[in-house]
């Protein structure tokens, strides 16, 4: 690929402008989730966004992140759960906000050198997470639609939540527990109609190189979760061999989708194969919110693409990572507001690559900065365990 890196520098500058525009919103002066469509401070979006904030080293953004983390610690529930909206202690029920809070605090500690930052809140959150294991062991379970996919049914042991959990355990130095979780995830999913021997189910699939979207008892989904598998590679949870196989499988399947007109770009959707109305895991509500190639049923999300690029760097696929970064740079220019030079939209439709969500999304801009940093340095900051 022969393209000018100046394109990346210009997009980096635009991403920083978006974050600075969003840095102070109408809810207690906390950052906005998106410049116009989402003025609220959504916890998961802002916690994931710490990766871009950290590599930017922008003092205003770092200060805003510190304020956000302090606010979450004050609004933490009695038993340690972190709310879904930073400013609202009563807005609870998410399965991913508490592990993301722990990951963000771990990154903030490493960034600032404040080793005991929010230690009381961290201890409560760690206790909360240990109680999220039905087997009182390592794998974390969740309620359906309680992670970032509010319209995607993930049951039992979700891959994404467990990879975030593994990541915070590693960055905070809980290596023994992280190893236990890694070992549990490497068990195969149960494929027999019964489990008379009470085998421990895991996330590994017998005939596919990636991890299951979710697994619980004798049930699982073998559809591909780009976010969860990218975090598995980025965090080092996946072995080098498995990472290699996952990368190859994604590229091959995307070629098939492009050939079938299910995908317009060489950027992987968040989830595939898409759930179709005739499939057994189709839910009627998807007709309104989650059509094939849309939203959580296969939309292209820039923040996930950025983490996929970071995972490619971790897997040693530097040229492929650079290629995807330029494709992502083309994508984030598209916007619903045609007056914008850079849209940093929330998500794009798989079949035509058109923007469908809110422009100037915080995590779209922030994770773009993180992907650039990974490609520029050929490292994965804060995931060098």
C-alpha positions, 0 to 999 in steps of 0.5 A: 500500500502506497499512501501518504501518512499525512492522511493519518496525521490529519485524522489524528488531529480531527480525532483529538478535536472531537474528544476536546469538543466532547470533554465537557457535557451537560451532566455534571460537566462530565464528557459526552458520549457523542457530540450531539446525539448522546450528551450523556456520559455512558460509562462503558464508552468512556471507560474504553475511551481511556486507551486513546486518552492515554496515548494522546497524553492530552492534559485536559483529556486526562484530567477529565478521565480522572474526574470521570473515574472519581465520579464512578467511584462515588456512585458505585453501589454498596456491593461494588457495581459500577453504574451504566451512566457515570452521573447516575448511581441508580442506573445499574444493570450492566455486566461490562461497566464494572470490569471496564472500570477496573481496566480503566483504573489499571491503565490510569495507574500505569499512565500516571504512576498513581499506584493506589488510585481509587483503591477502596473502589477497586477492592469493592469492584473486584469483590463484585466481579468475583461474585459474578461467577455462578460456579464460584470459579473464574468464568464471569456470567451475564444477563442477556443484553446487559453488555455493550450489545443492548440489542444482541442476546448474549447468554451465560459466559460472554466472550467479551466480558471475560476478555475484559476481565482477563485484561484488568486482571493482567494489568492490575497484576492478578496473574494467578487469577488471570491464568485461572480464567485463561485456563477455563476459557481454553476448555471446549464448549459442551456439544453433547445434549447432556453433560453427565460428567459435569465437565467444565464448559469453556469458550474454545470451539472444536472445529473453529479457531476463534472463541465462542460468542457465549457458552453456558452449560450445554448451550453456546453460540458459534457466531463470531464476535470481533470485539471479544476475539480482538481483545483475546488476541490483544491481551495475550489470552489467545496463544500466538498460534491461535491469534494467527489462526483467528486473523487468517479466518477473519480475512477469509470470511470477509472475502466470502462476505464481499463476494456475497455482497454482504460486505462493502469494505475489507473491514470486518463487521462486529459480528458474523455470520449475520443472524437472519429472520429464518435462523433459530436465534432470530428475535422479532425485535431485531426487525426494528433494531438489528437487521442483518448488517446493522447495529449489533447484527453485523455493523462496522463499528470504528472502535472495534475496528481500531481494537482489531487493528491493535490485535493485528499489531499484537499478532505481528501482522504489521502490514495488514494493520497498516492497511486496515488503518488506512481503510478505517481512516477513509471510513471515519471521514463519512458522516450523516452530517455532510458538512463534517470533514470527519464523521467519526460515526458510531457504526456503519452498515456492512452492505454499503459502508454508510454511516448509521449512528451518531457523528463525533462519537467519543469512542470512535475518535478515541480508539482511532488514536489508539490504533494509530499509536499501535501502528506507529510504534509497532507495540500495543500500549497498556497491553504489554504483559 
